[in-house]
Amino acid sequence: MKQLMLGNEAVARGLYEAGCAFVSSYPGTPSTEITEAIAKYQEVYAEWAPNEKVAMEAAFGASIAGRRSFCGMKHVGLNVAADPLFTISYTGVNAGMVIGVADDAGMHSSQNEQDSRHYAMAAKIPMLEPADSAEALAFAKLAYELSEKFDTPVLLKMCTRVSHSQSVVETGDRVEALKEYVKDIPKYVMMPGNAKKRHPVVEARTRALVEYAETADINPIDAGRSHAMGFITSSTSYQYVKEVFGEQYPVMKLGMIWPMPEKKIVDFAASVEKLVVVEELDGFIEAHCKNLGIACEGKDTFSCIDELSQNKVADAMGAAVEAGKALDTAIPPRPPVMCAGCPHRGLFYTLKKNKVTVLGDIGCYTLGAVAPLQAVDTVICMGASVSGIHGFCKSQNGAADNKTVAVIGDSTFMHSGITGLVNMAYNESNATVIIVDNSITGMTGHQQNPTTGFNLKGDPCAKIDLETLCHAVGIKRVRVVDPYDLEQCDTVLKEELAAQEPSVIISRRPCALLKYVKHKAPLTVDTEKCVGCKACMKIGCPAISIIDGKAKVDATQCVGCGVCQQLCKFGALTEV
């Protein structure tokens, strides 16, 4: 049956049809929908793991037990899972194991542009890279075949444009693929003596995969009318090349991006007068071609920064493309801001008012760095705020202790903040960590996490108590505040900054966008009392604006949180 599917939904369908039985992932845009979609199939066990390392190790355990498995993550999540990745390459698998990684060229929702193809080469693991939804489904199924045929985990690389675009796929039936677990200490116990014997196996596997790549259907060559030029490309870059040049020049599309064929590429290069490699971010294919002694154009023509597009390919190659439609006027900029009623807003206002240095983390609360709050000093990666504040304060010999905090979300704390807090307790760091607990994983679209009390499928489960957990790792001072209460936030912040020991403040209020959250009536402005002082604008709430010198509240956005009321000295903001 033919259906229109997002790339991520197509991957999930491919996993289902291939008989995948176990899925463990951590949400991360643009990969999240793969796991959300696969969870809808009752035949598949699916879960959110606390982080990507745990997800990969859990999927590996399922593979060893004889069940086809999958773990999914975004590109920076693969960094977290790199430790097991490199060793699983040595052990190989039992039932097929597929690792989904979604890159975010253009940084639509990421802190860096990372090219995950390097992980495939470094870990010596095959990587497939689909160019549309149909290939996403087909490659997910093929990945299990390759995994079991070559005794290896297989990386399936998506990207934002393939993950979040739709195209037609043809669905099929599910197969069941079960294997028996057989104890095999030399294969699965990676102590040095065994690991040394597995490394030659990995190298032999890579050579076998190169031979496979030479004739694989997923590395096709599109014929062209002129051989004055030829292209080697993959993924969305293939789509752009075809949109610009059509059938004018031959194109080799690499569906298996690692390992790549050698003879096939050499022969293709010899068949054209000029070879051009078109790929996003790093010159990965280009380097392979040059290592084979092939002269080609690549990153000297196309930037290693940002996404490519049809127009960028055309401009770089001096080709003409059909002009697209443009608006008569420029679209006004819409910088990201915290939502109206966001529970983080009152906390960041308090931090800014107290001129506190804030080591931030990854989540929607990163928007605390945006004007007018501008209350975040650093953001690096998941969990770095808690680890970082320890080093920041220790290195200054107490000079920063009473004016520095770390801010981290509840899901991010469970992901990788706990170990940093253990370090603070163990090494007696005099610093304050603020856990902004909005009762959900907010930034990636409201996924459950170990602190919410519900699993991926929405069923009730064990709920991690943050206060108890913080006490258990050695933190004696743990306080809970309501971020809508500015006075309480200010008082507790001052008290914990003054304490001469590590402490935790839990800023607890559910995300205003959660369906079960009941909002108060929107506020209104008494224009006779409003003096236009703009104090209410200091929190950066999108529901408040200044019109004709007076504050105005957008009733369609306001949730009646009352934070702005606490800033108005003239009582101009009132309930309807």
SESE-326183 format. One record per residue (C-alpha): x, z, y. Coordinates in steps of 0.02 Angstrom, whole numbers, padded with zeros to 5 digits, always signed. Each point is the difference from the previous one (the first is absolute). Example, Ala and Ser with C-alpha at 12.3 -4.5 7.8 and 13.67 -1.06 7.14 Angstrom:
BEGIN
+00615+00390-00225
+00069-00033+00172
This chain:
BEGIN
+00000+00000+00000
+00065-00046+00172
+00001+00134+00136
+00069+00024+00174
+00122+00147-00004
+00127+00088+00108
+00175-00014-00070
+00000+00185-00040
-00168-00012-00088
+00068-00148-00100
+00149+00103-00056
-00118+00136-00059
-00103-00129-00095
+00157-00067-00081
+00051+00175-00053
-00173+00027-00074
-00001-00164-00095
+00175+00033-00067
-00059+00162-00080
+00083+00122+00120
-00057+00174-00050
+00092+00115+00121
+00024-00012+00190
+00088+00125+00112
+00037-00038+00183
+00024+00073+00172
-00101-00084+00139
+00100-00106+00121
-00055-00148+00104
-00001-00143-00051
-00005+00052-00185
-00140+00129+00000
-00147-00111-00052
+00082-00046-00166
-00025+00176-00066
-00167+00024+00085
-00062-00160-00082
+00067+00037-00175
-00081+00173+00006
-00170-00087-00005
+00033-00059-00178
-00056+00139-00117
+00119-00057-00138
+00150+00044+00108
+00063+00175+00040
+00051+00000+00185
+00069+00138+00111
+00081+00037+00166
+00168+00083-00031
+00082+00119+00126
+00136-00131+00034
+00070-00165-00063
+00137+00078-00106
-00129+00100-00096
-00110-00155-00016
+00140-00104-00075
+00053+00136-00121
-00180+00025-00055
-00022-00187-00028
+00161-00002-00100
-00064+00142-00108
-00159-00098-00036
+00104-00153-00045
+00105+00099-00123
-00161+00068-00076
-00053-00179-00037
-00121-00037+00143
+00024-00138+00127
+00026+00084+00169
+00014-00034+00185
+00061+00093+00154
-00026-00064+00176
+00081+00036+00168
+00054-00077+00164
+00179-00050+00034
+00059+00167+00068
-00081+00084-00149
+00118-00095-00113
+00141+00096+00085
-00080+00162-00059
-00017-00069-00177
+00174-00077-00007
+00072+00140-00106
-00105-00032-00156
-00003-00189+00036
+00185-00026-00032
+00002+00100-00162
-00162-00072-00069
+00089-00167+00015
+00124+00067-00129
-00127+00076-00120
-00122-00143+00003
-00180+00029-00050
-00116+00013-00149
-00167-00068+00062
+00012-00109+00154
+00034+00085+00168
-00032-00084+00168
+00059+00070+00166
-00096-00064+00151
+00089+00002+00167
-00075-00070+00161
+00117-00046+00143
-00057+00006+00181
+00095-00134+00096
-00053+00016+00180
-00019+00188-00017
-00188-00001+00019
-00005+00178-00067
+00178+00048-00043
+00156+00076+00076
+00117-00137-00058
+00009-00177-00068
+00073+00018-00173
+00031-00142-00121
-00039+00070-00173
+00077-00149-00089
+00167+00089+00016
-00065+00138-00114
-00036-00128-00137
+00178-00063+00009
+00079+00173+00014
-00103+00076-00141
+00014-00160-00105
-00187-00011-00024
-00102-00161+00006
-00113-00024+00151
-00150-00115+00016
-00066-00050+00171
-00173-00079+00013
-00048-00114+00145
-00190+00024-00005
-00137+00096-00089
-00008-00117-00149
+00185+00026-00033
-00018+00187+00032
-00121+00010-00146
+00100-00117-00112
+00168+00080+00040
-00067+00175-00036
-00047-00058-00175
+00163-00094-00022
+00098+00153+00054
-00059+00095-00154
+00049-00143-00114
+00174-00005+00076
+00014+00189-00003
-00029+00008-00187
+00093-00160-00043
+00158+00049+00094
-00017+00191-00019
+00000+00036+00185
-00109+00065+00140
-00054-00143+00114
-00014+00008+00188
-00150-00090+00076
+00035-00029+00184
-00144-00021+00120
+00004-00013+00189
-00126+00036+00138
-00063-00179+00013
-00027-00023-00187
-00068+00177-00025
-00127-00013+00140
-00053-00183-00007
-00134-00074-00111
+00003-00151-00114
-00093-00058-00155
+00048+00071-00169
-00067-00034-00173
-00032+00157-00099
+00010+00021-00188
-00029+00130-00134
+00098+00158-00033
+00119+00013-00146
+00052+00163-00081
+00188+00022-00021
+00049+00160-00088
+00168+00046-00074
+00056+00144-00108
+00124+00127+00070
+00160+00003-00101
+00133+00131+00035
+00161-00087+00052
+00131+00117+00073
+00137-00132+00031
-00124-00106+00099
-00092+00130+00101
+00120+00146+00024
+00114-00055+00141
+00145+00118-00017
+00167-00087+00033
+00041-00045-00181
-00166-00088-00024
-00007-00075+00174
+00169-00085-00023
-00072-00092-00151
-00156-00052+00095
+00090-00082+00146
+00057-00150-00104
-00180-00018-00058
-00056-00013+00181
+00129-00135+00038
-00051-00100-00153
-00181+00017+00053
+00040-00070+00172
+00084-00152-00077
-00152-00027-00110
-00115+00013+00152
+00104-00129+00093
-00026-00119-00146
-00185+00037+00007
-00003-00035+00188
+00075-00173-00028
-00157-00066-00085
-00135+00125+00053
-00161-00075+00066
+00000+00127+00141
+00152-00087+00078
-00079-00171+00030
+00063-00146+00105
-00125-00093+00108
+00044-00183+00017
+00026-00076+00173
-00005-00175+00072
+00173+00017+00080
+00156+00081-00069
+00085+00005+00169
-00038+00186-00004
-00058+00128-00127
-00057+00181+00008
+00024+00152-00110
-00122+00139+00041
-00120+00131-00069
-00154+00104+00038
-00086-00030+00168
+00149-00100+00062
-00049-00132-00128
-00173-00010+00078
+00074-00025+00174
+00116-00138-00060
-00142-00091-00086
-00113+00019+00152
+00132-00079+00112
+00071-00136-00114
-00131-00028-00135
+00067-00124-00128
+00133-00071+00117
+00148+00089-00081
+00029+00078-00173
-00019+00188-00010
+00062+00121-00132
-00108+00156-00006
+00078+00152-00082
-00133+00107-00082
+00135+00100-00088
+00105+00056+00146
+00126+00092-00110
+00092-00051-00099
-00004-00176+00070
+00043-00158-00097
+00171-00076+00025
+00004-00175-00076
-00175-00038+00064
+00049+00044+00178
+00164-00097-00011
-00092-00154-00065
-00134+00015+00134
+00130+00015+00138
+00088-00156-00065
-00163-00097+00009
-00022+00023+00188
+00111-00046+00147
-00027+00166+00089
-00055+00166-00074
-00096+00129+00103
-00041+00175-00062
-00155+00076+00080
-00027+00186-00034
-00055+00154+00094
+00124+00135+00052
+00170-00010-00086
+00088-00156-00064
-00023+00050-00182
-00032-00172-00073
+00125-00075+00121
+00139+00115-00061
-00038-00048-00180
+00011-00185+00045
+00164+00023+00091
+00071+00100-00146
-00036-00155-00104
+00104-00102+00122
-00151-00085+00080
+00002-00042+00185
-00167+00047+00079
-00086+00054+00158
-00083+00169+00004
+00019+00147+00116
+00094-00107+00126
-00169-00086+00024
-00127+00137-00039
+00010+00178+00066
+00024+00150-00113
-00118+00095+00115
-00191+00001-00012
-00120-00107-00100
+00007-00187-00008
-00150-00109+00041
-00052-00181-00004
+00049-00018+00183
+00168+00087-00022
+00046-00115-00144
-00055-00153+00098
+00095+00052+00157
+00159+00038-00097
-00005-00168-00088
-00052-00100+00152
-00162-00052-00083
-00168-00030+00081
-00148+00103-00054
-00182-00010+00046
-00028+00106+00153
-00103+00154-00033
-00140+00062+00110
+00042+00124+00136
-00105+00114+00108
-00015-00041+00184
+00057+00174+00049
+00127+00117-00076
-00065+00135-00116
+00024+00171+00081
+00123+00109-00093
-00073+00132-00116
+00137+00127-00036
-00036+00114-00147
-00070+00170+00046
-00071+00149-00091
-00186-00018-00030
-00126+00091+00107
-00015+00176-00071
+00163-00014-00097
+00048+00178-00051
+00184-00034+00038
-00030-00029+00186
-00020+00181+00051
+00154+00052-00097
+00111-00132+00080
-00067+00044+00172
+00053+00179-00033
+00172-00054-00058
+00025-00108+00155
-00061+00138+00116
+00128+00118-00076
+00139-00132+00015
+00039+00016-00185
+00119-00119-00088
-00099-00078-00143
+00074-00077-00157
-00141-00110-00061
-00044-00084-00163
-00093-00147-00076
-00188+00002+00025
-00133-00032+00131
+00066+00152+00092
+00153-00106+00041
-00112-00060+00143
+00043+00165+00084
+00149-00098+00065
-00112-00119+00099
-00041+00027+00185
-00069+00106+00075
+00045+00134-00128
+00176-00063-00041
+00029+00159-00100
+00105-00066-00146
+00189-00018+00009
+00046-00075-00169
-00084-00090-00146
+00107-00059-00147
-00086+00004-00170
-00117+00102-00108
+00053+00182+00001
+00146-00023+00120
-00077+00113+00132
+00014+00157-00106
+00174-00039-00065
+00055-00057+00172
-00055+00154+00096
+00110+00107-00112
+00154-00099+00046
-00053-00016+00182
-00017+00188+00024
+00144+00056-00112
+00122-00116+00088
-00041+00073+00171
+00035+00178-00054
-00169+00066+00054
-00011-00090+00167
-00148-00106-00059
-00089+00129-00108
-00137+00052+00122
-00040-00173+00068
+00000-00118-00150
-00130-00037-00134
-00027-00123-00142
-00171-00082-00018
-00056-00071-00167
-00168-00047-00077
-00078+00080-00152
+00024-00152-00112
+00176-00032+00064
+00043+00183-00027
-00052-00017-00182
+00096-00165-00012
+00170+00062+00058
-00016+00144+00122
+00001+00139-00128
+00183-00017-00047
+00050+00006+00183
-00099+00161+00021
+00085+00072-00155
+00166-00040+00083
-00055+00089+00159
-00049+00157-00097
+00153-00005-00112
+00124-00025+00141
-00093+00113+00123
-00041-00126+00135
-00077+00077+00155
-00121-00143+00034
-00187-00035+00003
-00088-00133-00103
-00175-00056+00049
-00104-00076-00139
-00139-00103+00079
-00132+00014-00135
-00139-00127+00031
-00063+00015-00180
+00041-00180-00048
+00136-00133-00003
-00051-00076+00166
+00117-00140+00048
-00025-00106-00157
-00189+00011+00000
-00062+00170-00062
+00076+00019-00172
-00009+00167-00090
+00156+00107-00025
+00041+00162-00091
-00065+00108+00144
-00175-00076+00010
-00073+00058-00165
-00049-00174-00058
+00090-00133-00102
+00009-00189+00025
-00171-00029-00079
-00078+00136+00109
-00019+00127-00139
+00030+00184+00038
+00173+00062-00053
+00126+00138+00034
+00029+00025+00186
+00173+00053+00057
-00012+00146+00120
+00127-00033+00137
+00010+00181+00057
+00036+00062-00176
+00124-00140-00030
+00098+00040+00159
+00006+00184-00046
+00056-00046-00176
+00153-00096+00059
+00056+00149+00105
-00085-00018+00170
-00071+00169+00052
-00080-00052+00165
-00143-00123-00027
-00135-00020+00134
-00155-00109+00008
-00070-00068+00164
-00144-00112+00053
+00075-00140+00106
-00163-00013+00098
+00036+00176+00066
+00138-00027+00129
+00020+00184+00042
+00022+00048-00182
+00126-00141-00026
+00100+00054+00151
+00003+00184-00050
+00049-00030-00181
+00132-00129+00047
+00084+00120+00120
-00003+00142-00127
+00076-00105-00140
+00133-00075+00110
+00051+00176+00050
+00011+00060-00181
+00175+00020-00069
-00034-00080-00170
-00071-00162-00069
-00186-00019+00025
-00143-00122-00033
-00151-00037+00108
-00142-00093-00087
-00103-00096+00127
-00160-00024-00098
-00147-00110+00047
-00071-00148-00101
+00027-00176+00063
-00139-00045+00121
-00033-00163-00094
-00040+00082-00168
-00179-00037-00050
-00043+00181-00036
+00059+00065+00170
-00147+00049+00111
+00027-00036+00185
-00074+00087+00150
-00095-00091+00135
+00111-00104+00116
+00050+00076+00165
-00049-00063+00170
+00077+00017+00174
-00083+00091+00144
+00060-00115+00138
-00037+00130+00134
+00122+00122-00082
+00131-00130-00045
+00137-00007+00132
+00097-00141-00082
+00152+00109-00041
+00025-00096-00164
+00045+00158-00097
-00113-00061-00139
+00104-00159-00013
+00155+00097-00053
-00054+00002-00182
-00017-00189-00011
-00173-00002-00078
-00068-00178-00007
-00176+00065+00036
+00050+00055+00176
+00036-00116+00146
+00004+00008+00189
-00124-00110+00092
-00018+00005+00190
+00108+00155+00006
-00109+00099-00121
+00018+00038-00184
-00117-00092-00118
-00033+00035-00185
-00043-00140-00121
-00141+00075-00100
+00026-00126-00142
+00174+00071-00033
-00011+00184+00050
-00023+00121-00146
-00023+00154+00109
+00162+00084-00055
+00011+00092+00166
+00188-00015+00025
-00022-00087+00167
-00121+00137+00057
+00140+00127-00018
+00107-00098+00122
-00131-00018+00136
+00010+00144+00124
-00159-00055+00088
-00121-00003-00147
-00038-00184+00027
-00004-00042-00185
-00160+00062-00079
-00106-00027-00154
-00145-00121+00017
